[in-house]
C-alpha cells in the first residue's frame, strides 16, 4: 500500500510540474519557460543515453560471469579491486544514471562494498571524455592533481564505508535487489 501512495504522489507532482510549464508558456512567465526548456533538453539527452546504456548494462549482466566479478572485485582480489573499479568507472559513459545500475549488477555478482563505492564515486571523477576535455581547458597539470588527490581519498573512504557497513551487517533491501 505504501508503494502505491508514493507512486501516486510522484505522478501528482509531475502533473503539477507539467501544468506549471504550460501555464508559464501561456502567460509568458520567463522563469517557467526556461525551466521547461531545460527540462526538455534534459529529457532529450536521457532518451539518447539511457536506452543504449541499459542495453550494455543488460549485456554486462548476462555476459560477465559471477566468478569473474568475485575474483576481480571481491574479497580475495586485494588492492586490484580498486584499480579495476576505477578503470571500469573511467569507461562508463552516462554518469550516475549508468553507474548505479552497473553497481547493482556488481553487487549481485559478488563485488565487495568498497569496490562498488569506489566505482560509483570514480564514475563521477575520472570519466575519460570529461578528463580529456578538462585537461584541454584547464591544463594537464590541474587534471592530474585533481585525479591524484581525489582517487586515494575515494579509495580510503570506500574502505571506511565498507567496514562501517560490515560492522552493522548491512544488506541491500529486497526491493532494491
N, C-alpha and C positions, 0 to 999 in steps of 0.2 A: 504494500500500500504506500509506503514511504517513497519508493522509486517513482510511482505514477505521479505523486504530488510534485516531486522535483521536476519531472519532465513537463508537467502542466505549467509550472511556474516559468521554466525556461522558454516554453512556447509563448506564453503570455508576454514575457519580457521582449522576445524577438518581434512579436506582432506590434507591441508598443513602439519599439525602435523603428520598424518599417513605417508606421503611421507618422512618427515624428519626422522622418526623412521626407515622406510625401508632403506633409504639412509645410516643411521648410521650402520645398520646391514650389508649392502653390503660393506661398506668401513671401517668397524671395528672401528667406532668412539665411543669410550668407554662411553663418557657422554651421547650420544644419545641412546646407548644400555641400559644404566642404567635407563634413563627416560622411555624408552619403557617397561622395566621390572617392574618398579614401577607403570606405568600406568596399566599394565596387572594385577598386584596384587590388585590395587585399583578397577579395573573393576570387577574382580572375587569376591571381597568382597561385592561390591554393588549388584551383581547378587544374592548373597546368602542372603543378608539382606533385600533388598527393596521389593521383591515380598511378603514375609510373613508379613513384616511391613505394606505394603499398604493394604493387606487383613484385618489385625487387625484394621487399621485406618478406612477402609470401614465399618467393623462391629461396631466400636465405633460410627461412624456417624449414622448408622441405629438404633442401639440398645439403645443408650443413648438419652433420651428424652430431648428436648429443655428446658422444665420446670426444669429438674434436673440440667442442666448446669446453668440456670438463678438463681436457688436457691442457688447453691454452689459456683458459680464463678461470679455472677452478682452483681448489685448494693446493693441488700438487704442482701448480705452474710457477710458483715463486714470483720473482720480480717481473718476469717476462709478461705476465698478465697485464701489467700496467703499460708496457710498451705496445702490446697488441691492442689494448683498449684505445690508446692514443692514435695508433695507426688506423684503426677502424674509424675512429671519430674524425680523423683528418680527411677521410674519403667520403664521409657521409654528407650528402647534399640535402638541403631542406631544413637544416637547423633542428630545433627540438621537436618539430612536427614529425620528423622522421626518426629522431634519436630515441624518443620514448617507446615507440613500437619495437624498434630493434632491441632496446634494453629489456623490454618484456620478453622478447624471444630469447635473449641471452639468459635471463633469469630462469626461464622454464627449461632451458637446456643445461643448467647446472653451473652457470657462472657465479663467482663469488660477488657479494655486495660491493666490495671495494673496487673490483674491476668494472662493475656496472656504473658505480658512481663516477669513476674516472672517465668512462666512456661518455656518459651524459654531459659532464662538465666540459670535457675536452671537445665535445662536438660543438660547443659554443665558442671555443677558444682557438682551435687550430685548423679550421676548415681550410684546405689548400687554396681554393679560389679567393677566399677572403684574405688569407695571409699574403698571397701574391699581390693583390690589389693594395693592401695596407703597406706592404714594403715599397711598392712603386710610388705611393703618395707620401708616406711618412719616412721612408728610408728603411733599408735592411737592418741597420743597427737597432732602430726602435723596435721593429718586429721581433728581432732576435732576443732583445732584452725582455720584451713583454712575454714572449713564449718561455724564455729561460727562467723567468721569475714565477710565472703562473703555473707551469706544469708541476714543478716539485710541490707547490702548495696544494694543487689539486690532488696529487697522489697522497700526500700526508693527510689531508682532510678526509679522503676516501678511506684510508686505513682507520682513522679515528672513528668515522661513522660506522664502518663495518664492526669494529669492536663494540661500539655502543649498541648496535642492533643485535649482535650475537649475545651480549650480556642480557638484554631484555628478551631474547629468544623470539625476535620479531619475524613474522611471516607475512607475506602479502595477503590481503583479504581475498577470499574466494571470488568475490565479484570482480576483482581486478585481474584475476588469473585467466 
